[in-house]
């Protein structure tokens, strides 16, 4: 039983990565520029470029995806600890 459960849990990891990548790509296909929204309507092109660099939107999509997954994985222990304390 333990071996079966272990195999099922390990096989879930690639599935979660594929689903998260598909969702990430859908989010990036939404029209609009997040840097423009953060910078504001009357921001100059230079201001938008600075915001885009700060948010990491000037990086390739795979780098953005990798950094978002890494950020999620590193933040999980924090959220788990906060949940267990409550």
C-alpha positions in Angstrom: 0.0 0.0 0.0 2.8 2.4 0.9 4.6 1.7 -2.4 1.5 2.3 -4.4 0.8 5.6 -2.6 4.4 6.7 -3.1 4.2 6.1 -6.8 0.9 8.0 -7.1 2.3 10.9 -5.2 5.5 11.0 -7.3 3.5 10.8 -10.5 1.4 13.8 -9.4 4.4 16.1 -9.6 4.8 16.2 -13.4 1.0 16.6 -13.7 1.0 19.6 -11.4 3.9 21.1 -13.3 2.1 20.8 -16.6 -1.1 22.2 -15.2 0.7 25.2 -13.7 2.5 25.8 -17.0 -0.7 25.8 -18.9 -2.3 28.2 -16.4 0.8 30.4 -16.5 0.6 30.6 -20.3 -3.1 31.4 -20.2 -2.4 34.2 -17.8 0.2 35.6 -20.2 -2.2 35.4 -23.1 -4.6 37.8 -21.4 -4.6 41.1 -23.3 -3.1 44.1 -21.5 0.2 45.0 -20.0 0.6 44.4 -16.3 3.5 46.9 -16.2 1.3 49.6 -17.7 -1.4 48.9 -15.0 1.1 49.1 -12.2 2.8 52.2 -13.6 -0.5 54.0 -14.2 -2.2 55.4 -17.3 -0.1 58.6 -17.5 3.3 56.8 -17.1 6.0 57.3 -19.7 7.6 54.5 -21.7 10.6 54.7 -19.4 8.5 54.3 -16.3 6.8 51.3 -17.8 10.2 49.8 -18.7 11.4 50.3 -15.1 8.3 48.6 -13.7 8.6 45.8 -16.3 12.2 45.2 -15.1 11.2 45.3 -11.5 8.4 42.7 -12.0 10.7 40.5 -14.1 8.5 40.8 -17.2 11.5 41.6 -19.4 12.8 38.0 -18.9 11.9 35.1 -21.3 8.7 33.2 -20.4 10.5 30.1 -19.2 12.6 32.2 -16.8 9.4 33.9 -15.5 7.7 30.5 -15.1 10.8 29.0 -13.3 11.0 31.9 -10.9 7.3 31.8 -10.1 7.5 28.1 -9.4 10.6 28.6 -7.3 9.0 31.4 -5.4 5.9 29.2 -4.8 8.0 26.3 -3.6 10.1 28.4 -1.3 7.0 30.1 0.2 5.1 26.9 1.0 6.9 26.3 4.3 6.1 29.8 5.4 2.4 29.4 4.6 2.3 25.9 6.1 3.8 27.1 9.3 1.4 30.0 9.5 -1.6 27.7 8.9 -0.4 25.3 11.6 0.0 28.1 14.1 -3.6 29.3 13.6 
